[in-house]
Amino acid sequence: MNWDDLRGHRDQIEMLRRSIARGRQAHAYLFAGAPGIGKSRFARIFAQCLFCEKHDDTELLACGDCSPCRQMNAGSHPDYFAIGCPEGKNEIPVSVFYGDKERRGQEGLIHDLSLRPMAGSRRIAVLDDANRMNEEGANAMLKTLEEPPPNSMLILIADNLDALLPTIRSRCQLVRFSPLAANDVSDLLLKNEVASTPEEAAAAAAMSEGSLHIASQLLNPALRSLRLNLYAALATADLRPIEVAKAMTAGIDELGGDTNEQRRNAGWLIRFAQEFYRQTVLQLSGDDQPTGQGSEIIARFTKLLAARGSKGLELAMELFDRCVLAEDHISWNVAPAKTMDSLFDDLARTTRTRLRSAR
């Protein structure tokens, strides 16, 4: 694995390279940015470059052939540790830092980092999901940052800087990461065989906000099916709000997850509705043709509105604006079910009223 395996983030590579060349290598870094943009992969390659025997630290390169590089590629380097929030947990247990009660202080990240390097000149630990530390874990990490073990480096990865203690942030060199370009997300979806066609990949990438994680979620078969059902409902002149709201709420429940996950899925349904009307507006304006999942359904709705002339375009824009308002409601922590009820009631009433007046 080397920098050629990474998409984007070239500015961050050069910034770290210049910093190390000037003798300003930090004992702790904080990689911050949206989820699914490659921060963890970046951290792993960064560590491999520092372990590599054939390149000096100032080059920040990995040969891929020396023993440390081979060990990193195999996931067996004895001086590299990568941990994060366990699956199914909302926060990182303190045992990750100190070990279980039976062996408290004899294992865990802080113990492992304090030992002498086994294969080289340093030990490197990567803490993913750092923003999900509880108070006890954050205090443990703070003590380690205040008195770092010799020949050690910590890399914290966080999606939400506000969730970290200011004292932790101040003891790390902050490196901010930007979202990926849409074409990079699309290429990665195809490379990883998450998307089956370039059109499918491009459509998911366009809505992904530069996150491979989000793009992959959008291609979840259950969510894709729910999206098609939503499109089919929106494309009718006689939208039945109560039925649609119940179906969408039930779909969110079937996708599972905790309250936050359900709120995110509700947000995606609202964004799908926005995309439905956005593509309708573009086609009515003669600027674009609908692409991706459900494009034929959008084309059918567009034909319905096109028969109303300029009134049809005005209606599509008004419906889009109402969906934007619904997304605001979700961000304001309005209950998803209540948001859905209100949204589809307004969409149905507006559609019926405007189509009748346009005859």
N, C-alpha and C positions, 0 to 999 in steps of 0.2 A: 504494500500500500504506500502510495506517495501522493504528492500534491496533484499529480495528473489525474488521480482518481476522484478528486474533489471538484464540485461545480461551484463557481463563484468564489467570493471572499478573497480575491487576490490582494486587495488593499490591506486586509488584516495580516496576510502572510508577510507582505513587505514591511508593514509597521513593526511586527515582531522581529523580523530579520534585522532591521535597522536598530531597534532597541537593544538587541543582544550584541550586535557589532559594537555598540557604544558602551558596552559593559553595564547595561541596565537590565539585565535579566532579573526578573522578579522571583521571589520564593512562592508567590501565590498569584494566580490569575483568576479573573472572573469573566467568563464568556457569557454575554447577555444578548438575547434576541428571541424572536418568535420560535415556537416549537416547529420541528420538522424542516429546518433550513440547513442542517449539517454541522451544528456546533459540536456534537459528540464525535463525529468522524474527524472534524478538524482537530479536536483535542488529541485524538489517538495518533494522527499523523504527526502532529507537533511533538508528542512524546517520542515517537519513533525517530524523528530527526535528531532529538537530543540524545537518544541512546546510540545512534548509528556510529560505528567505529571508523568508517571510511570518510566521514565528513565532519569538519569542525562545526561547533555550535553556531558560529557566526554565519555559516552557509545556510543553515536551516534546511538541509536536504537529507533524504534517506536513500541509501543505495539499493536496499532490498535484498542484498546478497550476504552481508555479514551476519554473524551469529545473532546479535541483538535484533536485527531487522527480521531475520527468519523467525525468531521467537515471537516478535510482535505480530507478525503475520499469522502465526499459528495460535496466538492467544495464550502463550505460555511463558512470557517474560517474567522472571521472578521478582523484578523490581517495579512492576507496573500493576496498579490496582484501579479498577473501575467499578464504582458502585452507584446505586441510585435508589429511588423509591421502589420497593417490591411491588409486583403486580397485585392489584386488588387492594392496595393500601392508599390512604389519602395523605399520609405523611411518612417520613423516614423514621423508623424506630430507632431509639437510642442504642439498641444492641448493635446496629450497623457501625457505630462509632466505638463502643466500649466492649462489645461482646455480650453474650447471654449472661444471666445472673450467675450461673455456675462458674463461668470463666471471665467474669467482669474484670477488665483491665489486662487480660492475658490474650485477647484477640480483638478483632475489629480494626477499623481503618486507622485509628489513632495509634494503636499498638503496632500495627504493621509498618506504619510510616516512621515510627521511632527506631526501628531496627536498622542495622548497618546494611548498605547495599550488598547484594549477593553476587551480582554479575558485572557491575560497573561502578560509576562514581556517584550515582544518585538513585533515589527512589522517587517515583512520580505517581500521584494518586489523583484520579478524576472523580469528582463528586457530581453526578448528574442530578437534576431535580433539586438543586440546592435551595430553591425557594420553598420546598416542601419539608424543610427541617422543622421539628417542633422546638419549643423553647429550650428543652434540655439538650437536644442535639445541637442547636445553634450555639449554646453556651460552650459545649464541648469543642465545637469547631473554632469558636472565638479564642479559646485558650491555646489551641494549636497554632492559630495564625499569629497570636501575640508572641509565642515562643516556639517557632518552627524548629523541628528536629534538624540537625546538621545534614547536609547533602540530601535535602528533600524538596519537593515541589508539589504544590497543590493547585489543581485546576477545578474551579467551581463553575458549574453550568446552570444558568437560570433563565427561565422564561419571563419571570416577573421580578424586577429589581426591587419594587416596593415591598415585597414580602420578605426581603432580607434585612437583617439588622444593619443600621448605618455603620456600626462599628466593624461589621464583617466587610461591608463594601469598601470602607476606607483602608482596610489592610490588604486589599487585592488590587492588582493592576487591571483596570477595566478594559475589556475589549468588546466593542459593540459589533453585532452582526446584522446585516440587512437581509431582507427577504430575497429569495432566488428569483432570477428572471423567469418569466413564464415559459420560454423555450427550454430552459434548463429543467424545469419541473416536468414539462412534457416529455423531454428526452429520457429523464430518469424513470418516469412511469413506464415507458416502452422498454427501456433497458432491463428493469426489474420485473417485467411482464405483469405489471399491475393493470395496465390498460392493454386492450387487444388491438386497437387501431389508432393511427395517428390522430384521427378526428376525435375519438373518445378521449385521448390523452390531452389534446389541445383544449377541449371543452372543460375538463376538470382543472387543468392548469390555469385557465383564465379566471376561475373562481377561487383558486387556492390561496390567494394572498401571498404567493411566493413560498408556500410551505408544502413540502412533499408529503408530510404527515396529513395535512388537511386534504390534499388532492387524493391520497389513498383512501381516506374516509369517504370522500364523495363518490368513490367507485365501489363502495360497499354494496353488494347486490341488494340487500334489504332496503337501503336508503335509495338506491336507484329505482327500485320498484315503487317505493313511496313517491318518488319524484314524478314518475310517469302517471301515477294515479292522480296526483295533484294537477299536473298539466291537463289531463283529460277532463277534470272537473272545471278548471279555469277556462277551458276552450268552449264551454257551452254558453249559449245565450241565457239559459235558465239555470244559473248556478243555485244549488240547494245548500245554503250555508250551514244549517244544523247538521246535515248528513256529512258534509265535507269536513267540518270542524271535528266531529266525532271520529271520523276515519283517520284524520291526520293525528289527532291526540292518541288514538289507539296504536297507530303506527309508531309514534314516538315511544310509547310504553313497550312495544314489542322489541324495539331496538335495544332496550335495557339501559343499564348504567345508573349512576347515582343522580342526584338532583342536578348537579352541574352539567353532567353529560346530557341529560334530557333537555336542559335549557339550551345547550349548544345545538342539539339536533333540531329543536324548535326553531332556532335561529337559522339553521340551514334550510329548513322548509320555507321560511320567509324569504331567504335569499333566492331560492329556486323560483318563487313566485315573482320576485323582482326580475330575475333573468328571463322568465317567460314574457313579461310585459316589455322588458328592455328590447328583446329581440323582435317583438311585435312592432315596437316603435321604429326600430331601424329598418325593418322591411317595409313598413308603410311609408317611410321617408325615402325609400329607394336607395338607402345606403348599404344595405347588407341583406343577406339571406340567412335564415335560421340554420344553425349547425349544431351537431352533437345530439345527445339524447333528447328525444321528443320533438325533433325539428319538424316532423310532419304534422304533429299536433299544433304546434305554433303556427305553421303555414295555414292550417285550416281556420284557426281563429283570426289570423291576419286577413284572410279572404272575407270573413264575416264582417270585419270592421272596415275593410276597403270599400265595401258596398255603401258605406255611410259617408264616404268622402272625408273631408277635413274633420268632421265630427268624430269619425272613428279614431283618427290620430289623437285628438284631444282626449278621448275616452281612455286610450291606452296609456297616455302620459299621466292622467289622473289616477288610474289604477296603480301604476308604478309608484307614484308619490305616496299612496296609501300604504303600500308594502314597506316603504322606507320608514314610515311612521311606526309600523308594527315592529320593525327591527329595533327602533329606539325603545319601544315598550319592553322588549326582552332585555335590553341592556339596563333598563331601569328596574329590573327584577319583578316586573309584572308577571304573574303566574302564566306559564305557557298556554294552559287550557283557556284561560280568560282572554289572552291575546288572540288565540285562534278564533274563538267565538266572535269577538269584536271585528277582527279582520275580515272573515268570510261574510259576515252579515253586511258590512260596509261594501265589500266588493260586489256582492249579489245585488244590493239595492242600487248602487251606482250604475252597474251594467244594465239592469232592467230599465232604469229611468232614462239613461242616455240613449239606449238603442231605440226605445219607443219614440223619444222626441226627435230622433234623427230620421224617422221614416218619412 
